[in-house]
Amino acid sequence: NCLCSEQNNPMCGDQLEMSICLKDGKIKEIKFGGQGCAVSMASASMLTEKIKGMSLEEVKKIDYVDIEKMLGIPLSSSRKKCAYLGLEVLKKIIGA
């Protein structure tokens, strides 16, 4: 059972697509692709590593604060949109 979605950040041109494959209610496989700034690509990469093997219920609990902690760098308000793009695509996929 695989699902996918995509989204962009028109302010800086980031574009991200993501797909997840589920097995027994857990994320068995996750991939992302696209183009964008270092913050959006790093955030998406770290997020996909973090959630592989997690249940959908665990994934639904991830929020913007978790993304900022994961990145470990201060983010300006304009960079927050870049950092959150992967999470927004993921939430769109899983209906959270």
Backbone torsions as a table, in degrees:
resi	resn	phi	psi	omega
1	ASN	NA	103.1	-177.8
2	CYS	-114.5	143.2	-178.9
3	LEU	-131.8	151.5	177.8
4	CYS	-148.4	161.6	177.1
5	SER	-161.0	169.2	176.0
6	GLU	-147.2	160.4	-179.7
7	GLN	-159.9	159.9	176.2
8	ASN	-133.3	164.7	176.7
9	ASN	-116.1	96.4	-174.2
10	PRO	-63.9	-20.6	-178.8
11	MET	-63.8	-37.0	-178.6
12	CYS	-127.5	3.8	174.6
13	GLY	86.0	7.9	177.1
14	ASP	-65.6	138.9	177.3
15	GLN	-137.3	128.5	-175.0
16	LEU	-137.2	134.6	172.8
17	GLU	-123.5	145.4	-176.3
18	MET	-142.9	145.3	174.1
19	SER	-135.0	144.1	176.5
20	ILE	-129.6	146.4	174.8
21	CYS	-119.2	131.1	-176.8
22	LEU	-106.4	148.0	171.6
23	LYS	-146.3	124.1	-178.9
24	ASP	54.9	38.0	176.8
25	GLY	76.2	9.4	179.1
26	LYS	-121.6	154.9	179.9
27	ILE	-78.6	109.8	-178.9
28	LYS	-85.8	-39.4	-176.9
29	GLU	-143.5	141.5	177.5
30	ILE	-144.1	137.2	179.0
31	LYS	-137.3	151.5	173.2
32	PHE	-140.6	158.0	176.4
33	GLY	-155.3	168.9	179.0
34	GLY	145.0	-161.8	178.7
35	GLN	-144.5	148.3	179.2
36	GLY	168.3	-170.2	-178.1
37	CYS	-72.6	168.1	-178.3
38	ALA	-60.6	-36.2	-178.5
39	VAL	-65.8	-46.0	-178.2
40	SER	-67.8	-40.0	-179.3
41	MET	-70.7	-41.1	178.4
42	ALA	-64.7	-43.0	-179.8
43	SER	-62.3	-45.3	179.4
44	ALA	-63.4	-41.4	-180.0
45	SER	-63.7	-47.4	179.9
46	MET	-64.3	-38.8	179.8
47	LEU	-64.3	-44.4	-178.8
48	THR	-64.4	-37.1	176.8
49	GLU	-65.4	-40.3	-177.0
50	LYS	-65.3	-40.6	-170.2
51	ILE	-92.4	-9.4	179.7
52	LYS	-60.0	126.1	-178.6
53	GLY	91.9	-9.4	-179.8
54	MET	-80.4	155.6	174.1
55	SER	-78.7	160.8	178.1
56	LEU	-61.7	-35.7	179.0
57	GLU	-63.8	-39.3	177.4
58	GLU	-66.4	-41.2	-178.7
59	VAL	-65.2	-38.6	-179.2
60	LYS	-62.6	-20.2	-178.8
61	LYS	-84.6	-12.2	179.7
62	ILE	-70.2	133.2	-178.7
63	ASP	-130.8	-175.6	-177.0
64	TYR	-62.2	-35.1	178.3
65	VAL	-62.1	-40.9	177.7
66	ASP	-61.4	-40.0	179.5
67	ILE	-63.5	-45.1	-179.7
68	GLU	-63.8	-41.0	177.5
69	LYS	-64.1	-41.4	-178.7
70	MET	-61.7	-42.7	-179.6
71	LEU	-70.5	-37.9	176.3
72	GLY	69.9	22.1	177.2
73	ILE	-131.0	151.7	175.2
74	PRO	-68.5	140.4	-178.1
75	LEU	-121.3	131.8	173.1
76	SER	-72.4	165.9	-177.9
77	SER	-61.0	-35.7	178.9
78	SER	-71.5	-32.6	179.1
79	ARG	-76.1	-22.4	178.1
80	LYS	-61.4	-38.9	177.9
81	LYS	-61.4	-37.4	177.4
82	CYS	-65.8	-47.2	-177.1
83	ALA	-65.2	-32.7	-176.2
84	TYR	-85.6	-9.4	-174.1
85	LEU	-57.4	-45.9	179.2
86	GLY	-60.0	-42.1	178.3
87	LEU	-65.7	-39.6	178.9
88	GLU	-63.6	-40.9	177.8
89	VAL	-65.9	-44.2	179.9
90	LEU	-60.7	-45.9	-179.6
91	LYS	-63.4	-35.0	177.1
92	LYS	-64.5	-40.8	-179.9
93	ILE	-63.5	-46.4	-173.3
94	ILE	-91.0	-0.6	177.3
95	GLY	72.1	34.4	179.8
96	ALA	-100.9	NA	NA
